[in-house]
């Protein structure tokens, strides 16, 4: 009896793959694996819902969503792709996408994009971002982060301060705020956690002719901070810290910045639109808004477009279906829904009109800033492997300057020497 | 002979497990330390000799010697205070009293928290602008102006060490309490008859009896503190100007923000060598003092 049972068991085990094979042949569904990297439980639900709708519209496709924990998601994705595991569609982020492109892990989407008739639905910055790294389009952004100057309208009104349009007006407004005393400061300075993403946006407007492909260079190849305008901008920044910011701000990251803004201690804040999500529960809509980054001596403001996007894996067995999924995820309705959840700017033009959230109120200010004629989009050198290290070097050098251990010129020299420009 | 064969066969799963999950990553990590292994260029991984080590030691933006000194300060003061306070706690909890187990539960709870969460909580307590600690000190009249606990280079290390001490006290409390409870009462009775005072009992009965526990807990705890960047990373990210950057937090930065696995592994190897030397010397010294007794 026992023997028979064992034989039956073995036979079953051996036969299972055969059945599975037969089932697979019968059911000719295309199986796509989609790896998300900005994992959070609520967001995963939004994606699952979108995937369900996609499957309903494409009955021959089934999508498996892989959601690695947020902290390890990017390294997990990189190792899955590098090991040649089955991945078809993946999310990518601006800071690390170059690593995947350099490793030939993502599919060149140029041909697919060329055949796509409705690509002009995307906002300009999205197309720029998509083609920004490498020699071809390897991904399409699904949302954008663009910095603007957030202001506490109630506090500015209280002290009779107008919204600053130029950097000079901005520094004057900060000085007036800080002169009120009583713990009133002006600016929520970013001290740690890649502060260059904020300081460069503040300092660039003083310099004309910035190279759009690498914001650290002027068009004639100089390191922008080493120009006269750059030096002035760095000095202004130091003065701003000394006179108008809490000294503690040297160690301020995102959470402290938001806290300073909400408490009103620092009524000016330079942030991405997702900061609205952190602010809106604590403040009434009438208490804050966003205005364009002040223009400087160049008459321009230079904005970088941070982004998160979607890509197709280089070894995907079903690239066509995978690209369909990418297109679906950035179609107006789905794009609006995902961005509403995240508070970042949609890439699809129609998403702005479709969603109340983006067509009115504070998000419209970001859209207007992007459309302003004085706005020039520029890029951080994301594909340069040294850029990641630069962010730490810059943080330390600037902290050193703010704490009075190095002069403006010494600081600029350290940064210039790092790049070797 | 046949019996021996079975021993070997039965050991294979355990050996395989240890080999795959412990020694393979270890060897791989050491190998990466000598390679140009950067996420930016996974197609071009090759051996570069000691280049990674050289880059770390000669870096001008992050002084290696400062980091080494920070690591020493961080470990030394965290360990001393964790041990002393933990020992005191264990001594106080040694005698049974009403509600002791509930009290123990509360006191030891911090040990169950995640280091990163503790860092986040304490970074708000220490916040120079809105922090509770400044507020309390000011209300009591001890300070007049806010102290930048995490933004002044001289003070930041003190703040992260205080946090680490708060976190690590329960570990020594738990381990030493268990050891203290194993000291036979007869020894104390005999000591009392011989005319020992309380202090003498502590030094001649209690400490010698629990010495093996002290040795092993101090050794283990040292290694953990060296390898514990969580609190620092959450509170200061090693700043301001690297004043709280230790080897382990430097390694995290290299891997997770600079994607340089080669240099990250090189720091890992440096930590491993330092800890190995430390363990050998520590155990040798402890053994020789044991021989003296």
Interface residues (C-beta under 8 A of the other chain):
Chain A: X75 X78 X82 X96 X98 X99 X102 X103 X104 X105 X191 X192 X193 X194 X246 X247 X248 X249 X250 X251 X253 X256 X259 X260 X263 X265 X385 X388 X389 X391 X392 X393 X395 X396 X397 X399 X400 X403 X405 X414 X418
Chain B: X38 X39 X40 X41 X42 X43 X61 X62 X127 X128 X129 X130 X146 X148 X150 X151 X152 X153 X156 X236 X237 X239 X240 X241 X242 X253 X256 X257 X258 X259 X260
